[in-house]
């Protein structure tokens, strides 16, 4: 059973929704246009990885990138959730990595194929222990960092999201429906880069939670 921890309590994960190109500077660094609505893709639950495990890079890629992001856990699912009620459906927040085989993604995009091979490999969805939503307050007033081998690689400010978490929840609930235990990766800021064997990654959602992984 795929699960994450909310404090000490394991929570079974349903869907893993990811929002792409949700920070303008990140879209620009990859040469992508800013979207008029949230760009959504999915990861399988088999891609979940907690801190007890090493990141194992897929053998078919030579260019796996880190993408550090705020992660939200849906505690109460629903359909057609209004933006003004959306945050009441969140049970917890954490920090995570959307790992991306960038070379594989680029090839898939050039052929008009889906990105699943680039985004859904085992260990491609790293998630910290989550903290209760009530302890966080406004998710649009958070900052987070990713350091690789002690060097700052990414700094995020959720106030710079193109689509707020409330808007994301409302959109996902309207198009797909949300279920208890769904995770939302809310998008990554600029600074994505390649990781290699031996790298040590340290993530921090300032004031709330930190997490770390080593690349095998």
Number of C-alpha atoms within 10 A of each C-alpha: 8 14 17 22 18 19 12 10 11 13 18 15 20 18 18 20 21 23 19 18 25 23 22 18 17 20 18 13 12 11 9 12 10 18 14 8 12 21 15 17 16 16 24 18 21 15 18 22 23 20 14 9 13 15 25 15 22 16 6 11 15 15 18 23 19 25 23 32 32 25 27 28 27 27 18 15 17 18 16 16 21 15 16 10 11 22 21 14 21 24 19 22 28 27 27 32 27 25 26 27 25 20 16 20 21 14 13 16 12 9 9 9 12 12 20 17 17 23 25 22 20 19 23 28 26 23 27 25 21 25 21 16 22 12 10 15 11 13 18 14 11 17 17 22 20 29 17 19 13 11 10 14 18 21 19 22 18 25 15 15 18 18 23 18 26 20 19 22 29 23 23 19 19 15 10 11 15 26 18 19 22 20 26 25 28 28 28 31 25 20 18 20 15 14 18 16 11 11 15 18 22 19 25 23 22 12 10 16 16 19 19 20 21 19 15 13
